[in-house]
Amino acid sequence: MTAEPSPDPVPASTGTVTTAVPARLDRLPWSRWHWMIVIGLGTVWILDGLEVTIVGNMAGRLAEEGSGLPITSAQVTGVAAALYVAGACSGALFFGWLTDRYGRKKLFMITLAVYLAATALTALSFETWWFFLFRFLTGFGIGGEYAAINSAIDELIPSTYRGRVDLIINGSYWLGAIGGALLSIVMLDTDIFPINVGWRLSFALGVVLGLVILLVRRHVPESPRWQFIHGRGEEADELVSSVEREIEREHGKPLPPPAGEITIHQRKSIGFGLIARTVFHSYPRRAVLGLSLFIGQAFLYNAITFGFGAILTTFFDVPTGSTGYYFAVIAAGNFLGPLLLGKLFDTVGRRIMISSTYILSGVLLFVTAWLFDQGSLTATTLTACWCVVLFFASAGASSAYLTVSEVFPMETRAMAIAFFYAIGTAAGGISGPLIFASLTESGVVSDTVLAFQIGAGLMCAAGIVAAFLAVKAERRSLEDIAEPLSVARGASPSDGSRASR
């Protein structure tokens, strides 16, 4: 890529520090400590997938008389889905700013608490407006999770493993989707639970699982990278030293010396104006890349996640209580994509893998739309087609979160994730469910074909953008990919920590 201009220097406010913390973190071998990070932070996506899938699959049941909620199926898959995404966009921006200012740990505890409280209150819905309100607030909490967790994961995981770990963690959403699909079959069975009870218990179960995650998450530390920039260098050094001792005991041998040091001016906070100027003025091509990736995957995923059950019931007369079986299949394909392809993002490289997964999934979806239009598909074969499409699309979609969390400076990371998630998801994730719900509800095949084609076109377009603009970030330090705003420019870091754009 052609070099982009360096960001404006950031004046010191709490002193200057030279540290090897980034290099020390990147040279760590995989350990039990890293598994604790993955479990404590990544498992919340399982909850998100569980809940979103249950809502999508219960749309028909909620619309039935006696459900205890006066709502239509289109309102569940359209309005409520759009409100959930709107809440996620708002929460990402609000909590993203707080995450960069007050730290990753404080915010990923708060955002999970918000998410759990709103989910519990959703289970108590008695009127449509109540259901809408707490779907919005549930999204508000999960949006904050995206910013706080993705920034923490990338800053704690060694560069050798960062791509695959980030993809698999974001892809774990689909483990929850599998659970939600299968759980909905049981919870919506009126021979087991009354029609007005099963869907409420589904939300309640999500709360119980979330409380378990909250207990595990207490042990996840603050990001040392955030600490040393925000005037807490000694805490960062002590934390990394304790992790190094733990890993040396686990592996039974001393760690190799770190590759080098970086000198930075410590600051308590970074202004929003500087963040915006950095992202859009200093890294315009990366900004275009982030928006393209998020808009493409947001339309595809939010539309299909909330509307697949409605397609099955509308066009193939699949009973509402059986849609979970079909959704479990496409959810499995979604999880296997990042799981099996994730390592290639660290070895083959970001640019090839991001562009190819986006373009291939888009082309396959165009083929699926054509077959659907020809009347050549059944509920089973449509599900099989979507399973293949989403195998590749899921790896691509997860790489969108990876991309925006690693290609911007440390001080802007959480806010950059929040911004691109919010803008991209607002463009595709709010309009997607609304458009898709109205198209599929019409019962006209050509309307649903059009929705498929829009999603496919956006995925292909994003893949083409990635082919030209994706950053070769594989196995590189975050500080090498994007120089911190607080770097001391008179220093001569020996680890190549100056940005290579």
DOLUM-159818 format. One line per field, with one value per residue (C-alpha): chain; z, y, x; residue number from 1. Coordinates in nm, 4 decimals. Layout:
<recs>
vexlo <- A,...
zz <- Z,...
yy <- Y,...
xx <- X,...
fiba <- NUM,...
</recs>
This chain:
<recs>
vexlo <- A,A,A,A,A,A,A,A,A,A,A,A,A,A,A,A,A,A,A,A,A,A,A,A,A,A,A,A,A,A,A,A,A,A,A,A,A,A,A,A,A,A,A,A,A,A,A,A,A,A,A,A,A,A,A,A,A,A,A,A,A,A,A,A,A,A,A,A,A,A,A,A,A,A,A,A,A,A,A,A,A,A,A,A,A,A,A,A,A,A,A,A,A,A,A,A,A,A,A,A,A,A,A,A,A,A,A,A,A,A,A,A,A,A,A,A,A,A,A,A,A,A,A,A,A,A,A,A,A,A,A,A,A,A,A,A,A,A,A,A,A,A,A,A,A,A,A,A,A,A,A,A,A,A,A,A,A,A,A,A,A,A,A,A,A,A,A,A,A,A,A,A,A,A,A,A,A,A,A,A,A,A,A,A,A,A,A,A,A,A,A,A,A,A,A,A,A,A,A,A,A,A,A,A,A,A,A,A,A,A,A,A,A,A,A,A,A,A,A,A,A,A,A,A,A,A,A,A,A,A,A,A,A,A,A,A,A,A,A,A,A,A,A,A,A,A,A,A,A,A,A,A,A,A,A,A,A,A,A,A,A,A,A,A,A,A,A,A,A,A,A,A,A,A,A,A,A,A,A,A,A,A,A,A,A,A,A,A,A,A,A,A,A,A,A,A,A,A,A,A,A,A,A,A,A,A,A,A,A,A,A,A,A,A,A,A,A,A,A,A,A,A,A,A,A,A,A,A,A,A,A,A,A,A,A,A,A,A,A,A,A,A,A,A,A,A,A,A,A,A,A,A,A,A,A,A,A,A,A,A,A,A,A,A,A,A,A,A,A,A,A,A,A,A,A,A,A,A,A,A,A,A,A,A,A,A,A,A,A,A,A,A,A,A,A,A,A,A,A,A,A,A,A,A,A,A,A,A,A,A,A,A,A,A,A,A,A,A,A,A,A,A,A,A,A,A,A,A,A,A,A,A,A,A,A,A,A,A,A,A,A,A,A,A,A,A,A,A,A,A,A,A,A,A,A,A,A,A,A,A,A,A,A,A,A,A,A,A,A,A,A,A,A,A,A,A,A,A,A,A,A,A,A,A,A,A,A,A,A,A,A,A,A,A,A,A,A,A,A,A,A
zz <- 0.0000,-0.0568,0.2641,0.4426,0.6376,1.0007,1.2577,1.4400,1.7517,2.0865,2.3627,2.6867,2.9975,3.2443,3.1367,2.8874,2.9227,2.7320,2.7463,2.5960,2.6949,2.3356,2.2322,2.5543,2.4911,2.1256,2.1944,2.4470,2.3507,2.3737,2.7326,2.9858,3.0454,2.6859,2.7124,3.0114,2.7983,2.5204,2.7553,2.9646,2.6711,2.3730,2.5197,2.5321,2.1542,2.2231,2.4332,2.1607,1.9023,2.1369,2.1948,1.8416,1.6990,1.9512,1.8650,1.4919,1.5359,1.7795,1.5531,1.4312,1.7790,1.9341,1.6681,1.7628,1.9840,2.3473,2.3400,2.5947,2.3598,2.0995,1.8189,1.4568,1.3024,1.0808,1.3882,1.5503,1.2448,1.1229,1.3840,1.6874,1.4896,1.3627,1.7151,1.8464,1.5835,1.6456,2.0132,1.9270,1.7116,1.9863,2.2536,2.0470,2.0098,2.3723,2.5348,2.2715,2.3754,2.7427,2.6694,2.5190,2.8060,3.1132,3.0067,2.8618,3.1849,3.3461,3.0321,2.9412,3.2909,3.2633,2.9119,3.0046,3.3060,3.0829,2.8349,3.1028,3.2744,2.9464,2.8451,3.1760,3.1331,2.7770,2.9249,3.1229,2.8145,2.8334,2.5641,2.2258,2.3344,2.6298,2.4008,2.1597,2.4395,2.5915,2.2574,2.1983,2.5402,2.4927,2.1686,2.3526,2.5831,2.3088,2.1011,2.3900,2.4108,2.0517,2.1216,2.4628,2.3868,2.0384,2.1487,2.4560,2.2632,2.0000,2.2626,2.4746,2.2096,2.0550,1.6968,1.5665,1.6722,1.6581,1.3289,1.3931,1.7560,1.6669,1.3870,1.5960,1.8890,1.6678,1.4912,1.8241,1.7925,1.5782,1.8517,2.0378,1.7248,1.7086,2.0742,2.0201,1.7191,1.9042,2.2250,2.0403,1.9267,2.2896,2.4271,2.1554,2.1910,2.3470,2.4665,2.7007,2.7826,2.7490,2.4508,2.6768,2.8881,2.6613,2.4920,2.8288,2.9711,2.6680,2.7601,3.1266,3.0408,2.8539,3.1683,3.3773,3.1296,3.1197,3.4962,3.4715,3.2089,3.4317,3.7083,3.4716,3.3283,3.6675,3.6243,3.2840,3.3334,3.1944,2.8684,2.9491,2.6221,2.7443,3.0860,2.9755,2.7452,3.0120,3.2835,3.4467,3.3183,3.6451,3.6581,3.2987,3.3741,3.6877,3.5028,3.2122,3.4506,3.6427,3.3168,3.2009,3.5272,3.4977,3.1376,3.2122,3.4877,3.2531,2.9671,3.1862,3.0068,3.0004,2.7455,2.4660,2.5051,2.3642,2.0194,2.1315,2.3031,2.2208,2.3796,2.4215,2.5875,2.8435,2.8449,3.0574,2.7605,2.3868,2.2478,2.0135,1.7552,1.7385,1.7044,1.4122,1.2453,1.2800,1.1367,0.8413,0.7626,0.8415,0.7359,0.4688,0.2750,0.5886,0.6719,0.3319,0.3831,0.7250,0.6062,0.3024,0.5026,0.7687,0.5337,0.3227,0.6081,0.8152,0.5505,0.4766,0.8354,1.0041,0.7296,0.7225,1.0962,1.1703,0.8615,0.7711,0.9774,0.8059,0.4619,0.5586,0.6923,0.4095,0.1061,0.2214,0.4846,0.7511,1.0938,1.3266,1.5807,1.3282,1.1829,1.4506,1.2863,0.9613,1.1338,1.3346,1.0060,0.8637,1.2059,1.2008,0.8597,0.9977,1.2877,1.0796,0.8449,1.0946,1.2723,0.9614,0.7651,1.0540,1.0507,0.6842,0.7776,0.9733,0.7133,0.3627,0.4684,0.5360,0.1875,-0.0002,0.2600,0.3275,-0.0391,-0.1408,0.1374,0.0641,-0.3142,-0.3046,-0.0610,-0.2780,-0.5968,-0.4275,-0.2986,-0.6507,-0.7572,-0.4646,-0.5599,-0.9176,-0.8023,-0.5643,-0.8444,-1.0682,-0.8020,-0.7888,-0.4107,-0.1202,0.2443,0.2765,-0.0347,0.0366,0.3803,0.2263,-0.0143,0.2672,0.4736,0.2008,0.1398,0.5072,0.5577,0.3604,0.4554,0.8275,0.7999,0.5973,0.8362,1.1383,0.9580,0.9427,1.3227,1.3135,1.0499,1.2228,1.5577,1.4335,1.1587,1.3642,1.6457,1.9958,2.1406,1.8889,1.8776,2.0721,1.9199,1.5700,1.6243,1.7586,1.4726,1.1882,1.3566,1.4149,1.0683,0.8779,1.0852,1.0715,0.6938,0.6508,0.9814,1.0318,0.6700,0.6101,0.8515,0.7581,0.3844,0.4206,0.6467,0.4032,0.1033,0.2560,0.4134,0.0670,-0.0259,-0.3722,-0.4849,-0.6850,-0.3784,-0.1764,-0.4748,-0.4826,-0.1133,-0.1788,-0.4716,-0.2741,-0.0027,-0.2601,-0.4466,-0.1330,-0.0284,-0.3724,-0.3700,-0.0254,-0.1419,-0.4378,-0.2050,0.0226,-0.2729,-0.3221,0.0277,0.2844,0.5108,0.5369,0.9140,0.9586,1.2319,1.2830,1.6071,1.6482,1.6996,1.3681,1.1794,1.3156,1.5130,1.8462,1.8538,2.1749,2.0344,2.1236,1.7830,1.9018,2.0118,1.8055,1.8853,1.7988,1.7381,1.4235,1.6212,1.3910,1.1659,0.8370,0.6152
yy <- 0.0000,0.3561,0.5211,0.7238,1.0371,0.9933,1.1151,1.4362,1.3958,1.3753,1.5954,1.4311,1.4710,1.2102,1.1507,0.9479,0.5758,0.3214,-0.0253,-0.3717,-0.4741,-0.5164,-0.7281,-0.9304,-1.0087,-1.0990,-1.3473,-1.5521,-1.9135,-2.0312,-2.1151,-2.1738,-1.7987,-1.7382,-1.9981,-1.8069,-1.4910,-1.6736,-1.8313,-1.5199,-1.2842,-1.4932,-1.6995,-1.4036,-1.4368,-1.7789,-1.6034,-1.3476,-1.6199,-1.8135,-1.5223,-1.3817,-1.7262,-1.7965,-1.4663,-1.5418,-1.8912,-1.7889,-1.5161,-1.7348,-1.8629,-1.5143,-1.4094,-1.6913,-1.6265,-1.7077,-1.6254,-1.3487,-1.0840,-0.8987,-0.8945,-1.0081,-1.2209,-0.9290,-0.7054,-0.9595,-1.0144,-0.6544,-0.3841,-0.5689,-0.6895,-0.3395,-0.1973,-0.4604,-0.3572,0.0152,-0.0458,-0.2310,0.0591,0.3109,0.0947,0.0397,0.4146,0.4975,0.2162,0.2290,0.5825,0.4820,0.1754,0.3813,0.6304,0.4085,0.0722,-0.2582,-0.4482,-0.2007,-0.1786,-0.5468,-0.6081,-0.3248,-0.4112,-0.7741,-0.6599,-0.4316,-0.7135,-0.9588,-0.7159,-0.6242,-0.9897,-1.0752,-0.7924,-0.9057,-1.2345,-1.0388,-0.8661,-0.8190,-0.5529,-0.4915,-0.1654,-0.3417,-0.6104,-0.3436,-0.1376,-0.4215,-0.5616,-0.2181,-0.2214,-0.5775,-0.4631,-0.1598,-0.3933,-0.6270,-0.3334,-0.2293,-0.5857,-0.5729,-0.2677,-0.3677,-0.7338,-0.7149,-0.4455,-0.6481,-0.9746,-0.8277,-0.6565,-0.9704,-1.2417,-1.2911,-1.1683,-1.5208,-1.6352,-1.3095,-1.3688,-1.7193,-1.6503,-1.3361,-1.5160,-1.8209,-1.6092,-1.3982,-1.7152,-1.8753,-1.6722,-1.9622,-2.2185,-2.0189,-2.0137,-2.3929,-2.4101,-2.1517,-2.3364,-2.6674,-2.5065,-2.3334,-2.6725,-2.7772,-2.4430,-2.3897,-2.7403,-2.6794,-3.0412,-2.9486,-2.5807,-2.3654,-2.1284,-1.8243,-1.9780,-2.1478,-1.8353,-1.6589,-1.9479,-1.9291,-1.5748,-1.6699,-1.9517,-1.7040,-1.4922,-1.7894,-1.8760,-1.5112,-1.5004,-1.7927,-1.6039,-1.2959,-1.5000,-1.6232,-1.2777,-1.1369,-1.3029,-1.1490,-0.8665,-0.5180,-0.4778,-0.3984,-0.2048,0.0232,0.0538,0.1724,0.4393,0.5700,0.6370,0.2926,0.1580,-0.0102,-0.2021,-0.3145,-0.4336,-0.6219,-0.7891,-0.9064,-1.0250,-1.2390,-1.3874,-1.4610,-1.6429,-1.8465,-1.9459,-2.0343,-2.2695,-2.4213,-2.4807,-2.5620,-2.3340,-1.9642,-1.7329,-1.5820,-1.2139,-0.9619,-0.8202,-0.4578,-0.1529,0.1422,0.4879,0.6682,0.9800,0.8636,1.0241,0.9923,1.0281,1.0954,1.3492,1.2334,1.4916,1.3446,0.9951,1.0992,1.2914,0.9933,0.7394,0.9461,1.1782,0.9602,0.6266,0.6997,0.3762,0.1696,0.3599,0.2741,-0.0880,-0.1087,0.0445,-0.1832,-0.5012,-0.4116,-0.2975,-0.6133,-0.8615,-0.6637,-0.6714,-1.0378,-1.1554,-0.9393,-1.0065,-1.3819,-1.4299,-1.2647,-1.3879,-1.7429,-1.9025,-1.6811,-1.7950,-2.1595,-2.1111,-1.8805,-2.0652,-2.4248,-2.4578,-2.5661,-2.5656,-2.2916,-2.5519,-2.7229,-2.4294,-2.4788,-2.7989,-2.6165,-2.3186,-2.5469,-2.6751,-2.3321,-2.2261,-2.5242,-2.4140,-2.0640,-2.1869,-2.4302,-2.1478,-1.9459,-2.2661,-2.4319,-2.1252,-1.9079,-2.0296,-1.9318,-1.5661,-1.5889,-1.7937,-1.7241,-1.3674,-1.1178,-0.9690,-1.2972,-1.4568,-1.1568,-1.0818,-1.4454,-1.5318,-1.2265,-1.2729,-1.6498,-1.6262,-1.3564,-1.5616,-1.8699,-1.6641,-1.5402,-1.9051,-1.9829,-1.6921,-1.8225,-2.1749,-2.0352,-1.8268,-2.1370,-2.3272,-2.5855,-2.5805,-2.7473,-2.6473,-2.9007,-2.8016,-2.4291,-2.4904,-2.6837,-2.3965,-2.1435,-2.3665,-2.3544,-1.9810,-1.8991,-2.1276,-1.8710,-1.5633,-1.6275,-1.6300,-1.3084,-1.1407,-1.2279,-1.0807,-0.7458,-0.7216,-0.8376,-0.5770,-0.2674,-0.3781,-0.4104,-0.1493,0.1701,0.3125,0.1713,0.4824,0.4691,0.0921,0.0503,0.3628,0.2530,-0.0848,0.0910,0.3395,0.0914,-0.1558,0.1165,0.2739,-0.0515,-0.2244,0.0742,0.0752,-0.2986,-0.4272,-0.1916,-0.1628,-0.5334,-0.6789,-0.4158,-0.4765,-0.8498,-0.8868,-0.6976,-0.8904,-1.2366,-1.1574,-1.0828,-1.4490,-1.3512,-1.5490,-1.2628,-1.0370,-1.2817,-1.3382,-0.9628,-0.9651,-1.2502,-1.0621,-0.7410,-0.9296,-1.1147,-0.7951,-0.6160,-0.9094,-0.9212,-0.5443,-0.5599,-0.8426,-0.6372,-0.3449,-0.5803,-0.7128,-0.3619,-0.2124,-0.4926,-0.4503,-0.7234,-0.7506,-1.1211,-1.2037,-0.8354,-0.6421,-0.4048,-0.1227,-0.2094,-0.2149,0.1268,0.3475,0.4615,0.8294,0.8665,0.7439,0.9571,1.0589,1.1261,0.7650,0.4875,0.1740,-0.1430,-0.3559,-0.1842,-0.0317,0.2650,0.2250,0.0495,0.1469
xx <- 0.0000,0.1062,0.2188,-0.0445,0.0466,0.1357,-0.1153,-0.0516,0.1632,-0.0130,0.1272,0.2304,0.0211,0.1514,0.5108,0.7108,0.7743,0.9801,0.8286,0.8670,0.5133,0.3819,0.6806,0.6590,0.2923,0.3480,0.6285,0.4263,0.3483,-0.0126,-0.1043,-0.3814,-0.3834,-0.4821,-0.7576,-0.8921,-0.9040,-1.0872,-1.3430,-1.3985,-1.4442,-1.5421,-1.8233,-2.0618,-2.1052,-2.2537,-2.5177,-2.5809,-2.6267,-2.8530,-3.0864,-3.1009,-3.1734,-3.4472,-3.6143,-3.5974,-3.7371,-4.0103,-4.1516,-4.4339,-4.5165,-4.5205,-4.7712,-5.0098,-5.3084,-5.2391,-4.8660,-4.9220,-4.7863,-4.9974,-4.7408,-4.7130,-4.4395,-4.3316,-4.2986,-4.0659,-3.8447,-3.8735,-3.9324,-3.7952,-3.4933,-3.4207,-3.4539,-3.2136,-2.9581,-3.0229,-2.9562,-2.6365,-2.5168,-2.5927,-2.4337,-2.1214,-2.0634,-2.1466,-1.9505,-1.6752,-1.5865,-1.5921,-1.3769,-1.0955,-1.1223,-1.1701,-1.0281,-1.1390,-1.2051,-1.4463,-1.6534,-1.6741,-1.8132,-2.0666,-2.1816,-2.2485,-2.4516,-2.6618,-2.7143,-2.8258,-3.0649,-3.2338,-3.2644,-3.4303,-3.6807,-3.7545,-3.8751,-4.1355,-4.2814,-4.6587,-4.7081,-4.5515,-4.3881,-4.2198,-4.0782,-3.9514,-3.7937,-3.5954,-3.4910,-3.3353,-3.1642,-3.0421,-2.8815,-2.7406,-2.5507,-2.4283,-2.3051,-2.0849,-1.9567,-1.8336,-1.6181,-1.4838,-1.4194,-1.2691,-1.0250,-0.9240,-0.8835,-0.6537,-0.4405,-0.3980,-0.3502,0.0000,0.0338,0.1030,-0.2455,-0.4419,-0.6221,-0.7503,-0.8420,-1.0357,-1.2217,-1.3083,-1.4261,-1.6504,-1.7630,-1.8585,-2.1790,-2.2961,-2.2436,-2.5055,-2.7180,-2.7078,-2.8087,-3.0809,-3.2194,-3.2370,-3.3587,-3.6407,-3.7694,-3.8133,-3.9255,-4.1861,-4.3311,-4.6725,-4.6793,-4.3937,-4.4519,-4.7653,-4.7605,-4.7129,-4.4321,-4.1771,-4.0461,-4.0091,-3.8058,-3.5771,-3.4754,-3.4414,-3.2015,-2.9826,-2.9625,-2.8500,-2.5743,-2.4685,-2.4261,-2.1840,-1.9830,-1.9829,-1.8163,-1.5432,-1.4897,-1.3929,-1.0520,-0.9770,-0.7216,-0.7094,-0.5195,-0.1521,-0.1354,-0.4138,-0.2480,0.0955,-0.0478,-0.2882,-0.0310,-0.0376,0.2910,0.3922,0.0645,0.1143,0.4674,0.3586,0.0712,0.2845,0.5586,0.3094,0.1787,0.5347,0.6152,0.2951,0.3688,0.7317,0.6135,0.3548,0.6004,0.8998,1.1440,1.2370,1.0804,1.2908,1.3830,1.1311,1.2010,1.2351,1.0853,0.8662,0.8689,0.5380,0.3955,0.1408,-0.2042,-0.5153,-0.7504,-0.7696,-1.0175,-1.2928,-1.1845,-0.8351,-0.9787,-1.2012,-0.9177,-0.6864,-0.9293,-1.0507,-0.7594,-0.4596,-0.6090,-0.8741,-0.8242,-0.8562,-1.1746,-1.3236,-1.2214,-1.3867,-1.7124,-1.7289,-1.6727,-1.9264,-2.2026,-2.1728,-2.1852,-2.4364,-2.7090,-2.6554,-2.6395,-2.8985,-3.1506,-3.0969,-3.0507,-3.3822,-3.5679,-3.4621,-3.7387,-3.9955,-3.8704,-3.9154,-4.2678,-4.3802,-4.2476,-4.2087,-4.4838,-4.2370,-4.4133,-4.2895,-4.1840,-3.9538,-3.7592,-3.4941,-3.3698,-3.2969,-3.1385,-2.9101,-2.7660,-2.6783,-2.5479,-2.3099,-2.1827,-2.1295,-1.9175,-1.7128,-1.6093,-1.4001,-1.2912,-1.1473,-1.0405,-0.9191,-0.5580,-0.5277,-0.5818,-0.2536,-0.0633,-0.1960,-0.2687,-0.5454,-0.5862,-0.6288,-0.8532,-1.0791,-1.1397,-1.1876,-1.4331,-1.6477,-1.6503,-1.7015,-1.9934,-2.1531,-2.1203,-2.2642,-2.5557,-2.6318,-2.6483,-2.8792,-3.1070,-3.1283,-3.2167,-3.4784,-3.6281,-3.6472,-3.8363,-3.5582,-3.5136,-3.6887,-3.6567,-3.3750,-3.1807,-3.2222,-3.0766,-2.7873,-2.7162,-2.7204,-2.4927,-2.2274,-2.2724,-2.2395,-1.9380,-1.7376,-1.9416,-1.8957,-1.5167,-1.5356,-1.7778,-1.5625,-1.2617,-1.4428,-1.4207,-1.0601,-0.9718,-1.1056,-0.9653,-0.6071,-0.5514,-0.5993,-0.3823,-0.4107,-0.5760,-0.8600,-0.9168,-1.2407,-1.3927,-1.2928,-1.4596,-1.7665,-1.7851,-1.7499,-1.9803,-2.2393,-2.2271,-2.1985,-2.4631,-2.6967,-2.6707,-2.7165,-2.8436,-3.1363,-3.2448,-3.1772,-3.4353,-3.6959,-3.6543,-3.6215,-3.9263,-4.1485,-4.0163,-4.0509,-4.3889,-4.5303,-4.5027,-4.3794,-4.0753,-3.9239,-3.9279,-3.7181,-3.4878,-3.4259,-3.3305,-3.0851,-2.9335,-2.8858,-2.6994,-2.4890,-2.4026,-2.2896,-2.0705,-1.9024,-1.8479,-1.6866,-1.4621,-1.3407,-1.2619,-1.0661,-0.8659,-0.7239,-0.7260,-0.6865,-0.3833,-0.1196,-0.1505,-0.0787,0.1771,0.2595,0.2534,-0.0395,0.2097,0.3757,0.0441,-0.0592,0.1764,0.0271,-0.0717,0.1255,0.4577,0.7582,0.8902,1.2436,1.2783,1.4287,1.2312,1.4161,1.1076,0.9869,0.7045,0.6730,0.3711,0.4269,0.1380
fiba <- 1,2,3,4,5,6,7,8,9,10,11,12,13,14,15,16,17,18,19,20,21,22,23,24,25,26,27,28,29,30,31,32,33,34,35,36,37,38,39,40,41,42,43,44,45,46,47,48,49,50,51,52,53,54,55,56,57,58,59,60,61,62,63,64,65,66,67,68,69,70,71,72,73,74,75,76,77,78,79,80,81,82,83,84,85,86,87,88,89,90,91,92,93,94,95,96,97,98,99,100,101,102,103,104,105,106,107,108,109,110,111,112,113,114,115,116,117,118,119,120,121,122,123,124,125,126,127,128,129,130,131,132,133,134,135,136,137,138,139,140,141,142,143,144,145,146,147,148,149,150,151,152,153,154,155,156,157,158,159,160,161,162,163,164,165,166,167,168,169,170,171,172,173,174,175,176,177,178,179,180,181,182,183,184,185,186,187,188,189,190,191,192,193,194,195,196,197,198,199,200,201,202,203,204,205,206,207,208,209,210,211,212,213,214,215,216,217,218,219,220,221,222,223,224,225,226,227,228,229,230,231,232,233,234,235,236,237,238,239,240,241,242,243,244,245,246,247,248,249,250,251,252,253,254,255,256,257,258,259,260,261,262,263,264,265,266,267,268,269,270,271,272,273,274,275,276,277,278,279,280,281,282,283,284,285,286,287,288,289,290,291,292,293,294,295,296,297,298,299,300,301,302,303,304,305,306,307,308,309,310,311,312,313,314,315,316,317,318,319,320,321,322,323,324,325,326,327,328,329,330,331,332,333,334,335,336,337,338,339,340,341,342,343,344,345,346,347,348,349,350,351,352,353,354,355,356,357,358,359,360,361,362,363,364,365,366,367,368,369,370,371,372,373,374,375,376,377,378,379,380,381,382,383,384,385,386,387,388,389,390,391,392,393,394,395,396,397,398,399,400,401,402,403,404,405,406,407,408,409,410,411,412,413,414,415,416,417,418,419,420,421,422,423,424,425,426,427,428,429,430,431,432,433,434,435,436,437,438,439,440,441,442,443,444,445,446,447,448,449,450,451,452,453,454,455,456,457,458,459,460,461,462,463,464,465,466,467,468,469,470,471,472,473,474,475,476,477,478,479,480,481,482,483,484,485,486,487,488,489,490,491,492,493,494,495,496,497,498,499,500,501
</recs>
